Amino acid sequence: MPPALWTVWVLGSVISLPKEGASDQASSLSCDPTGVCDGHSRSLNSIPSGLTAAVKSLDLSSNEITYVSNSDLRRCVNLRTLRLGANEIHTVEEDSFFSLRSLEYLDLSYNRLSYFSSSWFRSLSALKFLNLLGNLYKTLGERPLFPHLPNLRILKVGNSNSFTEIQEKDFTGLTLLEKLEINAPNLQTYAPKSLKSIQNISHLILHLKQPVLLLEIFVDILSSLEYLELRDTNLNTFHFSEVSINETNTSIKKFTFRNVQINDESFIEVVKLFNYVSGVLEVEFDDCTHDGVGDFKTLTLDTIKCLGDVETLTIRKLHIPQFFLYHDLSNIYSLTGKVKRITIENSKVFLVPCLLSQHLKSLEYLDLSENLMSEETLKNSACEHAWPFLKTLVLRQNRLKSLEKTGEILLTLKNLTNLDISKNNFHSMPETCQWPGKMKYLNLSSTRIQSLTHCIPQTLEILDISNNNLDSFSLILPELKELYISRNKLKTLPDASFLPVLLVMRISRNIINTFSKEQLDSFQKLKTLEAGGNSFICSCDFLSFTQGQQALAQVLIDWPEEYLCDSPSPVRGQRVQDTRLSLSECHRAAVVSSVCCALFLLFLLVGVLCHRFHGLWYMKMMWAWLQAKRKPRKAPRRDICYDAFVSYSERDSYWVENLMVQELEHFRPPFKLCLHKRDFIPGKWIIDNIIDSIEKSHKTIFVLSENFVKSEWCKYELDFSHFRLFDENDDAAILILLEPIEKKAIPKRFCKLRKIMNTKTYLEWPADETQQEGFWLNLRAAIKS
């Protein structure tokens, strides 16, 4: 086995043998061939032994590890990712990470470390991500921790309880960070210039419970920070005091307040703070609480002129306990002239005053999702001259109910091109509607509509009607390029002639059974199709098409994972790509035709064989034999009515009726003969007559002649005798040869009769009259026997 494969095998099977004292419930690491090892939540209380250079990623988070020794990771020289978060680690030996020169990601968060040593990070020059959150330390130590980490880009420090001090030397050596998160809700001391040593910080996240030290931190980051995010802070007590700021070039472009409490007075103080920042373009409030009534009368235009450059304002989940006492904000309307993007989401907004809408002269994007807007309040908001340059309006999940009214209200927005009114309860759609003339995008998803009408504007390029109750699509939209119609009840793809320039169609989660090459080819410009999650009938044609088109995967973006067979039942749940049907299922018509032809040939062959080998005769005799089998093998003596049944040909009737009958029935004592012409019961089936007559006769006399063997009824009589009497080895048959017969003239099927004629004496009618008396004597003796 090659050394590399041997290493991987060892990782997969031996690597995780626990050290002495490990928990009995500890389970082994699982490692893949690329060197990614997962030991997450395995109840380990120590780092597994046997780790080698093959390990490139090691996840030991959420265990019970308490100690990291110098030898635990010594051989992991190619390790790039190490996750040790959410353990019980309280000690890390000095050189535990010394050999990890390729390490790029290190997570030591939420352990029990009370101090950090700079020697831990001395050799980690490749490290890009370091998470030290949630440990028990009060400071970051007496010596700088990060001077040997030139490539560090993301750093997270602090905890929610004991971290109380930021020292001037804490961030020494760091020059460029993409993200710095400091969790210090109980921060008591901030040494000036502690953060100033970092020349460039793209994103700073501060968790501060109180704003006491906020101003000092703000002064240090004013020239180096691009994005400040303040979390979990109560700004109600914040007070701005004049500070000495020598910086003329500030770089902060975005402020975010997340889970922050603020009142009217502190809001004014925060605005004063913004005056030191030139060029703030974006302000965001997320899950904040405003403990006020909007009383900003003390704000002057000079005080808040800094807000005049804001282009993007985002407010999500804003809580205003005294909302119904809120003041008119008309004194700040004049500062909104440059705002281009506003998002006010899930904040119980039911009205944007007309005057404010008219001041938003630069507004291009407005998102009022998850609020309380109705047609009545929207009409006031979208008044004449409101939002003159608005291109995108999002009214998702409000209280709109009428498409017709909504369209009419928005006619004032001459430049509106994108409209999202999804998750409103429209239910029905009117036959016609009026819309702004430049509409290109319309989102009607999750609006409970059941059918489409010409209310849909013809100018659309993108239409989203997913997650409704639609069972058909028959609209002609000559400019539509993208159609989103997933999660409906469509049974087929839309007609391509209705959508001549369609490029993208997402029609998954419907009840489509199949689609064909011809249907896809009819969409001449289609580049992307998502049709998975439907109830596909995996017919032979469908499988042949989908499995035979290699280029299909370039169009079907969710192929093959989302394409499963719903029927036939033997392949239900299988991927269409992997399904194989039998020859009989794929060529059923041909198989049925072949079977029919085979059956026809079989019947034809049977007919020929029956004709050639007297099959019909055997069938007739089988029926007669079955009828006879139901009767007793021999009739009781009291049921014998005749001395003999005479079987003869009609052409031999003269001899029978004028000679034999006269000689036997007029003899003393007379013999009683059964003749079909005289004794058969009228109306009874002739076969039953023959059977009953033979069974009620003591003997059966066969008058053999050329005429006899040619007579059909004589054959029946002889046949039954053949079955009934000869099979019982009975001597009840008397053969009279009326004239010489070639033995070959006797049918071959009467094999026993032919055998008897070869082995048993029969009576032969003599042509010489002198010998005829002896013939009658012998016949009477045979009947009596």
Secondary structure, DSSP 4 states (H G I P E B T S, - for coil): --HHHHHHHHHHHTTTPPPTT--TT----EE-TTSEEE-TTS--SSPPS---TT--EEE--SS---EE-TTTTTT-TT--EEE--SS---EE-TTTTTT-TT--EEE--SS------GGGGTT-TT--EEE-TT-S-SSS-SS-S-TT-TT--EEEEE-SSS--EE-TTTTTT--EEEEEEEE-TT--EE-TTTTTT-SEEEEEEEE-SS-TTHHHHHHHHTTTEEEEEEES-BGGG----------------EEEEES-EE-HHHHHHHHHHHTT-S---EEEEES-EE-S----TT--TTTSGGGGG--EEEEES-B-TTGGGPPP-GGGGGGGTT--EEEEESS------HHHHHH-TT--EEE--SS---HHHHHHHT-TTSSTT--EEE-TTS----HHHHHHHGGG-TT--EEE-TTS---S--S-----TT--EEE-TTS------TTS-TT-SEEE--SS---------TT--EEE--SS--SSPPPGGG-TT--EEE--SS------HHHHHHSTT--EEE--SS-EE--HHHHHHHHH-TTHHHHBTTTTTT-BEEESGGGTTSBGGG----HHHHSHHHHHHHHHHHHHHHHHHHHHHHHHTTHHHHHHHHHHHHHHHTS-SS--GGG--EEEEEE--GGGHHHIIIIIHHHHHTSSSPPPEE-HHHHSPTTS-HHHHHHHHHHTEEEEEEEESHHHHH-HHHHHHHHHHHHHTGGGT---EEEEESS---GGGS-TT-HHHHHHHHHS--EE--SSGGGHHHHHHHHHHHHH-
